[in-house]
Amino acid sequence: MKNKIIGLLLVSMAGAGWASSGVAELKGTAPNSQIKGTVRLEDTPAGLSVKAQVVNVPPGTHGFHIHEYGACDDMAKAAGGHYNPFNMNHGDAVKAGIHHAHAGDLGNVTVDASGTGQVSVVIPGLTLSSGTYTVSGRSIVLHEKTDDLSSQPAGNAGNRIACGAILVVGSGAK
């Protein structure tokens, strides 16, 4: 509940200025999990830039999404579903756009044998905190399995293994 309130306060505060950068610090959802990561978000002319680095993750491909709420309690179930302002089917927002897939469908992160992975995507139409389709106060979730980018409602990506609330860390004038 505390994380949800903090996320709502950040959304309210963000309206006072145009945010240009944000961060989500991912932490494993299971007790004693060593999974962690950093997701950096930045408003760009092309859309919202999302760059993530994760460590101590099981090797393989893992679904990577923006979820509705900035709460990671209860094994990240408190984060709600994928961010989906247009009530679209699950898909690939990077390729199809936010008007044809959940806006939070960011694809997958490929993790190597050492347990590290990274991803960099840009989602046109999303912003950190200015405009209609903002993500501040929401969360980033890493899933245990590959997102197949088509199965409904969430791409068969499995359990939520890491989560972090999206926080605004830098702002500038529009």
C-alpha positions in Angstrom: 0.0 0.0 0.0 2.9 2.4 0.8 4.4 1.9 -2.7 1.0 2.6 -4.3 0.6 5.9 -2.3 4.2 6.9 -3.2 3.4 6.2 -6.9 0.2 8.3 -6.8 2.1 11.2 -5.2 4.8 11.1 -7.9 2.1 11.2 -10.6 0.6 14.3 -8.9 3.9 16.0 -8.5 4.9 15.3 -12.1 2.1 17.4 -13.4 3.9 20.5 -12.0 6.8 20.1 -14.5 7.8 18.1 -17.6 9.9 15.1 -16.5 12.6 14.1 -18.9 14.2 11.1 -17.0 13.2 8.4 -14.6 14.3 5.2 -13.1 12.9 1.9 -11.8 15.2 -0.2 -9.5 14.2 -3.8 -10.0 14.3 -6.2 -7.1 13.5 -9.9 -7.1 9.9 -10.7 -5.9 10.8 -14.0 -4.1 12.2 -14.0 -0.6 16.0 -13.8 -0.7 16.0 -13.3 -4.5 19.3 -12.0 -5.8 17.7 -10.6 -9.0 18.1 -6.9 -9.4 18.3 -4.4 -12.2 18.1 -0.8 -13.2 15.7 0.6 -15.8 16.3 4.1 -17.1 13.5 6.0 -18.8 13.8 9.2 -20.9 11.4 11.3 -22.8 12.7 11.7 -26.4 11.2 13.2 -29.5 10.7 9.7 -30.8 8.9 8.5 -27.7 9.7 7.0 -24.3 13.2 5.5 -24.3 13.4 2.5 -21.9 16.9 1.0 -21.2 17.3 -1.9 -18.8 20.1 -3.9 -17.3 19.5 -6.9 -15.1 21.7 -9.3 -13.1 21.4 -12.6 -11.3 18.5 -13.6 -13.5 18.1 -17.2 -14.8 19.5 -17.5 -18.3 17.0 -17.3 -21.1 14.4 -14.9 -22.4 12.1 -13.1 -20.0 8.9 -11.0 -20.6 9.4 -7.3 -19.8 6.4 -5.0 -19.2 5.1 -1.7 -17.8 2.3 -2.6 -15.3 -0.6 -0.4 -14.2 0.5 0.4 -10.6 3.7 1.4 -8.9 3.4 -1.3 -6.2 5.5 -4.4 -6.1 3.9 -6.1 -3.0 2.6 -9.7 -3.1 5.2 -11.1 -5.5 4.4 -8.0 -7.8 0.7 -8.9 -8.1 0.0 -5.4 -6.6 1.4 -4.0 -9.9 -1.8 -5.0 -11.6 -2.0 -5.9 -15.3 0.0 -4.5 -18.2 -0.5 -0.8 -18.8 -3.2 -0.8 -21.5 -4.9 2.7 -21.9 -6.6 1.6 -25.2 -7.9 -1.7 -24.0 -6.0 -3.5 -26.8 -5.0 -7.2 -27.0 -1.6 -8.3 -25.8 1.2 -7.9 -28.4 4.3 -6.0 -29.2 4.0 -2.3 -28.6 7.5 -1.7 -29.9 6.6 -2.9 -33.4 2.8 -2.5 -33.5 2.5 0.7 -31.5 0.4 1.6 -28.4 -2.9 1.7 -30.5 -2.5 -1.9 -31.5 -1.1 -3.6 -28.4 -0.9 -3.0 -24.6 1.2 0.1 -24.2 3.2 -1.7 -21.6 4.2 -4.6 -23.8 7.9 -4.0 -24.1 8.9 -7.4 -25.5 11.7 -9.6 -23.9 15.0 -9.3 -22.2 17.6 -12.0 -23.2 19.8 -13.0 -20.3 23.1 -14.8 -20.9 24.7 -17.7 -19.1 26.2 -15.3 -16.5 22.8 -14.1 -15.5 23.0 -10.6 -17.1 20.9 -9.0 -19.7 20.0 -5.7 -21.2 17.4 -4.2 -23.5 16.8 -0.9 -25.1 13.5 0.1 -26.7 11.6 3.3 -27.7 7.8 3.4 -27.4 6.2 6.2 -29.5 3.2 7.8 -27.8 4.3 7.1 -24.2 5.9 9.7 -22.0 7.4 9.7 -18.5 5.1 12.3 -17.0 3.8 14.8 -19.5 0.9 14.2 -21.9 -1.9 11.7 -21.8 -0.1 8.4 -21.7 2.3 8.7 -18.9 4.2 5.9 -17.0 5.5 7.7 -13.9 4.0 6.0 -10.8 3.6 2.7 -12.7 6.0 -0.2 -12.4 8.3 -2.3 -14.6 8.0 -6.1 -14.2 10.3 -8.9 -15.4 8.7 -12.3 -15.9 10.0 -15.8 -15.5 9.4 -16.9 -19.1 9.5 -15.6 -22.7 6.6 -13.4 -23.7 5.3 -15.0 -26.9 3.9 -11.5 -27.9 0.5 -12.9 -28.9 -1.2 -15.1 -26.3 -3.9 -13.4 -24.3 -3.9 -11.8 -21.8 -0.2 -11.6 -21.0 1.9 -13.6 -23.5 2.3 -16.7 -21.3 5.3 -15.0 -19.6 4.7 -16.7 -16.3 5.3 -15.4 -12.8 6.7 -12.0 -11.9 10.3 -12.5 -10.8 11.3 -8.8 -10.4 9.6 -5.5 -10.1 10.4 -1.8 -9.5 8.3 1.4 -9.3 9.0 4.0 -12.0 10.2 7.2 -10.3 10.9 10.6 -11.8 14.5 11.7 -11.2 15.1 14.6 -13.6 12.9 17.3 -15.2 13.2 20.1 -17.6 11.1 22.7 -19.3 9.0 21.8 -22.3 
